Amino acid sequence: MSSPAKQASSGSSAGQKLGWAVAAGAFLFLLLGGEYNTLDWIKIRKLEREEQSRVAELRHTVDSLTRVADALRKDRRVQERVARESFGMIRKGEHLYRLLPAEEGASPRRP
């Protein structure tokens, strides 16, 4: 027959194993279980950081475009530069020379 001490020690060992199994199961559920598990949460945090970075880039772009738009509306020098560069406009008394690219296969002209 078994002694009562042996029975008590084997019972507590089985209880400890069960406790550890329950704790391990709970830990795994925390990591992998539920609607948004820990791995999903980590992915979502990474996506959030990427989106925040993209928003910062877009804010910078919007700020620079706003400055350009304000300059086009208010600054005469900027308006003149754009008119000259984009539309080929000139002032009275100025001459505009346009250089055309050479045609393919044509030999260069000599005076």
C-alpha positions in Angstrom: 0.0 0.0 0.0 1.0 3.6 -0.6 1.8 5.8 2.2 -0.3 9.0 2.6 2.7 11.2 2.0 3.3 9.6 -1.4 -0.3 10.1 -2.4 -0.2 13.8 -1.3 3.0 14.4 -3.3 1.6 12.8 -6.4 -1.7 14.7 -6.1 0.1 18.0 -5.8 2.3 17.2 -8.7 -0.7 16.5 -10.9 -2.3 19.7 -9.6 0.9 21.7 -10.5 0.9 20.2 -14.0 -2.7 21.1 -14.5 -2.0 24.6 -13.2 0.9 25.1 -15.5 -1.2 23.8 -18.4 -4.0 26.2 -17.6 -1.5 29.1 -17.3 0.2 28.1 -20.6 -3.2 27.9 -22.3 -4.2 31.4 -20.9 -0.9 32.8 -22.1 -1.4 31.4 -25.6 -4.9 32.7 -25.7 -3.6 36.2 -24.8 -1.1 36.0 -27.7 -3.2 34.3 -30.3 -6.8 34.3 -29.2 -9.6 36.8 -29.4 -10.8 39.1 -32.1 -7.6 41.2 -32.1 -4.8 39.1 -30.8 -1.3 40.4 -29.9 0.1 39.6 -33.3 -2.7 41.6 -35.0 -2.1 44.4 -32.5 1.6 44.5 -33.4 0.7 44.6 -37.2 -1.8 47.4 -36.6 0.7 49.5 -34.6 3.2 49.1 -37.5 0.6 50.2 -40.0 -0.4 53.1 -37.8 3.3 54.3 -37.7 3.5 54.0 -41.5 0.3 56.0 -42.0 1.4 58.7 -39.5 4.7 59.0 -41.5 2.7 59.3 -44.8 0.4 61.9 -43.2 3.5 64.0 -42.2 4.8 63.8 -45.7 1.5 64.9 -47.2 1.3 67.8 -44.7 4.7 68.9 -45.8 3.6 68.7 -49.5 0.4 70.6 -48.8 2.3 73.3 -46.9 4.7 73.8 -49.8 2.0 73.9 -52.4 0.1 76.4 -50.3 3.2 78.7 -50.2 3.5 78.4 -54.0 -0.2 79.1 -54.5 0.0 82.2 -52.3 3.1 83.4 -54.1 1.4 83.0 -57.5 -1.6 85.0 -56.2 0.3 87.8 -54.5 3.9 88.1 -55.7 4.4 90.0 -58.9 7.9 88.7 -59.5 6.7 85.1 -59.3 3.8 85.8 -61.6 6.1 87.4 -64.1 8.6 84.4 -63.9 5.8 81.9 -64.5 4.4 83.9 -67.4 7.8 84.1 -69.0 8.8 80.5 -68.4 5.4 78.8 -69.0 3.7 81.0 -71.6 6.6 82.7 -73.4 5.3 86.1 -72.5 7.6 89.1 -73.0 7.6 92.8 -72.1 7.3 95.6 -74.6 10.7 96.2 -76.4 12.0 92.7 -75.6 12.6 90.0 -78.2 11.9 86.3 -77.7 14.2 83.8 -79.4 13.1 80.2 -79.5 15.6 77.5 -80.3 14.1 74.5 -81.9 15.7 71.1 -81.7 17.4 69.9 -84.9 15.4 67.5 -87.1 16.5 63.9 -87.2 18.7 63.2 -90.2 19.1 66.8 -91.2 22.7 68.1 -91.6 23.6 71.3 -89.7 23.3 74.5 -91.6 26.3 76.6 -92.2 26.1 80.3 -93.2 
